[in-house]
Amino acid sequence: MNRRYDTLKTATYFACALLFLMISFLSSCKEDTGGLGANALPGSDAISAFQTDTSTLVTSMYLKLKDSLPTNNVSVGMLGSYNDPVFGNVKASIYASVSSTGGGGSAPWNGQIGGKDTGVVDSAVLELSIANYYGTPGQQTFLVYQLQNYINSGQPYYAHATIPYINTPIGILQAVPNIKSSAINIKLSHTFLQQILTAINNNPNYYSLYFDSLVKGLYITVSNTPQLSGQGAIYSISLGGSNLDIYYHGSTVPQAELISNFPLGYPTFFNHFDLNHSTAPFSNEHTTGPQESIDGNNFVYVQTMGGPVGRINFPNLYQNWLSVGPIIINKAEIVVTVDMQECRNPYSPPPAMDLWSTDSSGILHPLPDVNSITGYYNNTYNPSNYTYTYVITQYMQDVVSHKTVDYGLIIAPASDVTSANRVVLYGAQNPRLTSTPGRMKLIMYYTPVSTHKATKH
């Protein structure tokens, strides 16, 4: 009984002593140096941690990352145009190959629409499968042209790449796309159809084997009258469900209508984007540097389809933390708030945006937190508080430990070439906000490793 009592007494003594030392240390720390902000105890972190959210941030934008944005062989094609009330005019077009590989339809693949069949060919239709849209659906004029050259499946094509095409359209459709039917169907000209049939009659192998040598590819675009602010939409086209369809009926009685499908976008396609920012708030900003950097301390404008991306810099970050001494970063996060006045329906923010680190040449690299075993890194939009919050603990630990050099971070949409979303973010020094919660900021919880270099304790 006495031994148990003595053991309990000794344990209680050490616990009380440890608690007294911790309380004495915390109550003595009143000010943090290096411009890092006041010490505070995060509710969910270790009791020995400090917090700062006043590290200096400088926010800006890059306009010219579009040259490093491949748009070929992604999940969807983008088609249409709209007049964004903030960002200006946006237009998306598709360059796509047409292939006989893997054809099908209600008739056998070798069902013969050419010289071996005495039936009649009725029409050719370009069927574009709608996966989604962004903006306000309305009437648009869709045009289809034949390419003069093949698309090279072995090379990347970027957002502003082009291929020469025959300047006479083979298909024109002026219509409001039928979202319920999930398709845009453009009837192709009789001249184009006859060109194919004549070639097939002269060489039936063209149909079953070499159809893509008859049609080198298609350029699909829009030519709309000037759209008012808020008018128009960009449609996401599923190339996996899109075809050049040839309708015909055979010679047997009854003459049922038959269809043969030639897959669109196989083996390759790419998107072409035209962005006109002449009416955007940042259009008159002076650009500097090879990537056309412009100021974004008030607002940061981020757009898919090769539009502007955000940039976050931390001036003198390593030097400031060097004055504090060795630390362990318990948690580091960047909080980015959306300006909902400029992002109301139908112009919703991107569902996800990524942070990238940069090197001295401006090349983008994934943050180490993306592949961290903690799984804390997050890039999704939170509509409940209009924020993106990025946990970048490992990256900031590497910076303050001088294992890596911080050249700034890039914030860009995760689906940059497969969606038309855009967003306006509050910059680091936005004057519209009377307090800091809505401004872009870095929050760090940290623990001193040895001596915390503070002027007051």
C-alpha positions in Angstrom: 0.0 0.0 0.0 2.8 2.4 0.9 4.8 1.6 -2.2 1.7 2.4 -4.4 1.2 5.6 -2.5 4.9 6.7 -2.9 4.7 5.9 -6.7 1.6 8.0 -7.1 3.1 10.8 -5.1 6.2 10.9 -7.2 4.2 10.9 -10.5 2.0 13.7 -9.2 5.0 15.7 -8.2 6.6 15.5 -11.7 3.3 16.2 -13.4 2.8 19.4 -11.4 6.3 20.5 -11.9 6.0 20.1 -15.7 2.7 21.9 -15.8 4.2 24.8 -13.8 7.1 25.1 -16.2 4.8 25.1 -19.2 2.5 27.7 -17.7 5.4 29.9 -16.7 6.9 29.7 -20.2 3.7 30.5 -22.0 2.6 33.3 -19.7 6.1 35.0 -20.2 5.9 35.0 -24.1 4.3 38.3 -25.0 5.8 39.3 -28.3 7.2 37.6 -31.4 9.9 39.3 -33.5 10.7 39.3 -37.2 7.4 40.8 -38.3 5.7 37.4 -37.8 2.8 38.4 -35.7 1.6 37.7 -32.1 1.9 34.3 -30.5 -1.4 32.4 -30.0 -2.4 28.9 -29.2 -4.2 27.0 -31.9 -7.2 25.1 -30.5 -6.4 21.9 -32.2 -2.6 21.9 -32.1 0.1 21.1 -29.5 0.1 23.4 -26.5 3.8 24.3 -27.3 2.9 25.8 -30.7 2.8 29.4 -31.8 0.7 30.9 -34.5 1.4 33.7 -37.1 -0.9 34.9 -39.9 0.9 38.2 -40.7 3.7 37.0 -42.9 4.0 39.4 -45.9 2.3 38.2 -49.1 2.5 39.8 -52.5 -0.1 38.6 -55.0 0.1 39.1 -58.8 -0.9 37.4 -62.0 0.7 35.8 -65.0 -0.9 36.2 -68.4 1.3 34.0 -70.5 1.4 30.5 -69.1 -0.8 29.5 -72.1 2.2 28.6 -74.1 2.9 25.7 -71.7 -0.7 24.4 -71.8 -1.1 21.3 -74.0 -4.8 20.8 -75.1 -4.6 17.6 -77.1 -5.9 14.2 -76.0 -7.6 15.4 -72.9 -11.0 14.1 -71.6 -13.3 16.5 -73.5 -13.3 19.1 -76.3 -14.5 22.7 -75.7 -16.8 24.4 -78.1 -18.7 27.7 -78.2 -18.4 31.3 -77.1 -19.6 33.6 -74.4 -19.1 37.2 -73.2 -17.9 37.0 -69.6 -19.1 40.2 -67.7 -15.6 40.3 -66.0 -13.1 38.5 -68.2 -14.4 39.5 -71.6 -15.0 37.4 -74.7 -14.1 33.7 -74.6 -14.2 31.3 -77.6 -13.3 27.6 -77.9 -12.8 25.5 -81.1 -11.9 21.9 -81.8 -9.5 20.3 -84.3 -10.2 16.6 -84.6 -9.3 13.7 -86.8 -11.9 11.3 -88.2 -11.1 7.6 -88.3 -12.5 4.3 -89.7 -10.9 2.5 -86.7 -13.5 0.8 -84.5 -16.5 1.8 -86.5 -20.0 0.5 -85.8 -23.6 1.4 -86.0 -26.8 -0.4 -86.8 -25.3 -1.9 -89.9 -22.3 -4.2 -90.0 -19.0 -2.3 -90.3 -18.6 -3.7 -93.8 -22.2 -2.9 -94.7 -21.0 -1.0 -97.7 -22.3 2.4 -98.5 -20.4 2.7 -101.7 -20.3 0.9 -105.0 -20.9 -2.6 -103.6 -24.4 -1.6 -102.4 -27.3 -0.6 -104.7 -29.0 1.3 -101.8 -29.1 5.0 -101.4 -27.0 7.3 -99.2 -29.2 9.9 -97.5 -27.0 12.3 -95.5 -23.9 12.9 -93.3 -24.2 14.4 -89.9 -21.6 15.4 -87.4 -22.9 14.3 -84.0 -21.3 16.1 -81.0 -22.1 14.7 -77.6 -22.6 17.4 -74.9 -21.1 16.5 -71.5 -21.6 19.8 -69.8 -21.7 23.6 -70.4 -20.6 26.8 -68.7 -22.5 30.1 -69.1 -26.0 30.7 -70.4 -27.2 28.5 -73.2 -28.4 30.4 -76.2 -28.3 30.5 -80.0 -24.9 30.0 -81.6 -23.7 29.5 -85.1 -21.6 26.3 -85.5 -19.3 25.8 -88.5 -17.4 22.7 -89.7 -14.4 22.8 -92.1 -12.1 20.2 -93.6 -8.4 20.3 -92.5 -5.7 20.6 -95.2 -3.2 18.7 -93.1 -3.3 15.8 -90.6 -3.1 16.3 -86.9 0.2 14.8 -85.7 -0.6 12.5 -82.8 3.0 12.4 -81.7 3.3 16.1 -80.8 1.7 18.4 -78.2 -0.7 21.1 -79.4 -1.1 24.2 -77.2 -4.1 26.5 -76.5 -3.3 28.8 -79.5 -2.2 26.2 -82.0 -3.8 26.1 -85.5 -3.8 23.9 -88.6 -4.7 25.1 -92.1 -8.2 24.3 -93.3 -10.2 24.7 -96.5 -12.1 27.9 -96.1 -15.4 26.7 -97.4 -17.6 25.3 -94.5 -19.0 21.8 -95.0 -21.5 22.2 -92.2 -23.4 25.2 -90.7 -25.9 25.0 -87.8 -27.5 28.0 -86.2 -29.4 26.8 -83.1 -29.7 26.7 -79.4 -28.0 23.4 -78.4 -30.5 20.9 -77.0 -29.1 20.2 -73.5 -31.8 17.5 -72.9 -30.9 15.5 -75.9 -27.2 16.0 -75.0 -26.1 16.5 -78.6 -25.3 19.1 -81.2 -26.1 17.6 -84.6 -24.7 19.4 -87.6 -25.8 18.2 -91.1 -22.9 18.2 -93.5 -23.2 19.4 -97.1 -24.2 17.3 -100.1 -21.0 18.3 -101.8 -18.8 16.9 -99.0 -20.9 13.7 -98.9 -20.6 13.2 -102.7 -16.9 13.7 -102.5 -16.7 10.8 -100.1 -19.0 8.6 -102.1 -17.1 9.2 -105.3 -13.9 8.2 -103.7 -15.4 5.1 -102.2 -16.9 4.0 -105.5 -13.5 4.3 -107.1 -11.8 2.4 -104.2 -14.1 0.5 -101.8 -11.2 -0.1 -99.4 -11.5 3.6 -98.5 -14.6 2.8 -96.5 -13.5 -0.1 -94.4 -9.8 0.6 -94.1 -8.6 4.0 -95.2 -11.5 6.4 -94.5 -9.2 8.9 -92.7 -7.3 9.4 -95.9 -10.4 10.9 -97.4 -11.0 13.3 -94.5 -7.8 14.5 -93.0 -9.6 16.0 -90.1 -12.2 18.6 -89.1 -12.1 22.1 -87.7 -15.2 22.8 -85.6 -15.8 26.3 -84.4 -18.4 29.1 -83.9 -19.0 32.4 -85.6 -21.4 34.4 -83.5 -22.7 37.9 -83.7 -21.4 40.1 -80.9 -22.7 38.7 -77.7 -23.9 41.0 -74.9 -22.3 40.7 -71.4 -23.6 37.5 -69.8 -24.7 35.9 -73.1 -23.4 32.6 -74.5 -21.8 29.4 -73.2 -18.9 27.0 -73.7 -20.0 23.4 -74.2 -17.9 20.4 -73.1 -17.9 17.9 -75.9 -17.3 14.2 -75.1 -15.2 13.0 -78.0 -15.7 9.4 -77.0 -19.4 9.7 -77.9 -19.0 11.9 -81.0 -19.0 10.7 -84.6 -19.3 11.5 -88.2 -22.5 9.6 -89.0 -23.5 8.5 -92.5 -27.2 7.6 -92.9 -28.3 5.3 -95.8 -30.9 2.7 -96.6 -30.2 -0.6 -98.3 -31.7 -2.2 -101.4 -33.7 -4.8 -99.5 -37.4 -4.4 -98.8 -38.4 -2.9 -96.5 -35.7 -0.3 -96.7 -34.7 0.3 -93.1 -32.5 3.4 -92.4 -29.0 2.3 -91.6 -26.1 4.3 -90.0 -22.4 4.0 -90.0 -20.3 5.9 -87.5 -16.8 7.2 -88.0 -15.3 8.1 -84.6 -14.3 11.7 -84.1 -11.1 12.6 -82.4 -9.4 9.3 -82.9 -6.4 9.0 -82.8 -6.1 12.7 -81.8 -7.7 16.1 -81.3 -6.9 19.4 -79.6 -8.7 22.5 -78.4 -8.0 26.0 -79.6 -8.9 28.9 -77.3 -9.4 32.6 -78.1 -9.5 34.9 -75.1 -10.1 38.7 -75.4 -9.4 40.6 -72.2 -9.8 44.1 -73.6 -12.8 44.8 -71.3 -11.4 43.0 -68.3 -10.4 45.2 -65.2 -6.8 44.2 -65.6 -6.6 45.0 -69.3 -4.9 48.4 -68.8 -2.4 47.0 -66.2 1.3 47.3 -67.3 2.8 43.9 -67.8 6.4 43.1 -66.9 8.7 40.2 -67.6 8.6 37.4 -70.2 5.5 35.9 -68.6 3.6 39.2 -68.6 3.3 39.6 -64.8 0.8 42.2 -63.6 -0.1 43.5 -60.1 -2.8 41.6 -58.2 -2.6 42.8 -54.6 -6.2 43.9 -54.8 -7.7 41.2 -56.9 -6.3 38.1 -58.5 -8.1 37.0 -61.7 -7.8 33.3 -62.5 -9.2 31.7 -65.7 -9.2 28.3 -67.4 -8.4 27.8 -71.1 -5.0 29.4 -70.9 -6.2 32.6 -69.1 -4.5 34.4 -66.3 -3.2 32.5 -63.3 -2.4 33.8 -59.8 1.0 34.2 -58.2 1.9 34.3 -54.5 5.3 35.6 -53.3 6.7 35.7 -49.7 9.3 38.5 -49.6 12.2 37.7 -47.3 10.4 34.7 -45.9 13.6 32.6 -45.1 15.4 35.6 -43.7 12.6 36.5 -41.3 12.3 33.0 -40.0 16.1 32.8 -39.7 15.9 35.5 -37.1 13.4 33.4 -35.1 15.6 30.3 -34.9 15.1 26.6 -35.8 11.5 25.7 -35.7 9.2 22.8 -36.5 6.1 23.8 -38.5 3.1 22.0 -37.1 0.8 23.2 -39.9 1.0 25.8 -42.7 -1.9 26.8 -44.8 -2.8 29.4 -47.4 -6.4 30.6 -47.3 -7.8 32.1 -50.5 -11.2 33.8 -50.5 -13.4 34.2 -53.6 -15.0 37.5 -54.4 -18.6 36.3 -54.7 -19.7 39.7 -56.1 -17.9 38.8 -59.3 -18.6 35.0 -59.2 -22.3 34.7 -59.1 -24.3 32.2 -61.1 -23.8 31.0 -63.8 -20.1 31.9 -63.4 -19.1 29.5 -60.6 -15.5 29.2 -59.5 -13.4 26.2 -60.6 -14.3 23.1 -58.5 -10.6 22.7 -57.8 -7.4 24.8 -58.1 -3.9 23.7 -57.7 -0.8 25.3 -56.1 2.5 24.9 -57.9 6.0 25.8 -56.8 8.3 27.5 -59.3 12.0 27.4 -59.9 14.4 30.1 -60.9 13.4 29.6 -64.6 9.7 29.9 -63.8 9.0 26.2 -64.5 6.2 24.7 -62.4 6.6 21.8 -60.0 4.1 20.0 -57.8 4.4 20.8 -54.1 5.8 18.0 -51.8 2.5 18.1 -49.9 0.6 16.8 -52.9 2.2 13.4 -52.4 2.5 13.6 -48.7 1.5 10.6 -46.7 -0.5 12.9 -44.4 -3.0 13.5 -47.2 -3.7 17.0 -45.8 -3.1 18.9 -49.0 -6.5 20.1 -50.4 -7.4 21.9 -53.6 -11.2 21.9 -53.7 -13.5 24.9 -53.4 -15.5 25.2 -50.2 -18.8 26.9 -51.2 -19.9 27.3 -47.5 -17.3 29.9 -46.8 -16.2 30.7 -50.4 -12.6 29.7 -49.9 -9.8 27.4 -51.1 -7.6 26.3 -48.3 -4.2 24.7 -49.0 -2.2 22.8 -46.4 1.4 23.2 -47.4 3.2 22.3 -44.3 6.0 20.3 -45.9 6.8 22.9 -48.5 7.0 25.7 -45.9 9.2 23.5 -43.6 11.6 23.0 -46.5 11.7 26.7 -47.1 12.4 27.8 -43.5 14.9 25.0 -43.2 16.6 26.2 -46.4 16.2 22.8 -48.0 14.5 24.6 -50.9 14.4 28.1 -52.2 11.0 29.8 -52.5 10.5 31.5 -55.9 6.8 31.9 -55.4 3.7 29.8 -55.9 1.3 29.6 -58.9 -2.4 29.1 -58.3 -4.2 27.7 -61.4 -7.4 25.7 -62.1 -7.0 21.9 -61.9 -9.1 21.4 -65.0 -7.4 24.1 -67.1 -8.3 22.7 -70.5 -11.5 20.8 -69.8 -13.7 23.5 -68.3 -14.5 27.2 -68.8 -14.7 28.2 -65.2 -13.0 31.4 -63.9 -12.8 33.1 -60.5 -11.9 36.4 -58.9 -9.9 36.1 -55.7 -9.2 38.7 -53.0 -5.5 39.7 -53.1 -3.2 40.0 -50.2 -3.8 43.8 -49.8 -7.4 44.3 -50.9 -8.6 47.7 -49.8 -12.3 46.7 -50.0 -11.9 44.6 -46.9 -11.8 46.4 -43.5 -10.3 43.3 -41.8 -7.9 40.6 -42.9 -10.1 37.4 -42.9 -11.0 37.8 -46.6 -7.5 38.6 -47.8 -5.2 36.0 -49.1 -3.0 34.9 -46.2 -0.5 32.4 -44.9 -1.3 30.9 -41.4 1.5 29.0 -39.7 1.6 27.0 -36.4 5.1 26.3 -35.3 7.2 25.0 -32.4 10.7 26.4 -31.5 13.2 23.6 -31.6 15.6 25.2 -29.0 15.6 28.9 -28.0 12.8 31.0 -29.2 14.4 34.3 -30.1 11.8 36.8 -28.7 12.5 40.1 -27.1 10.1 39.6 -24.3 9.4 36.5 -22.2 
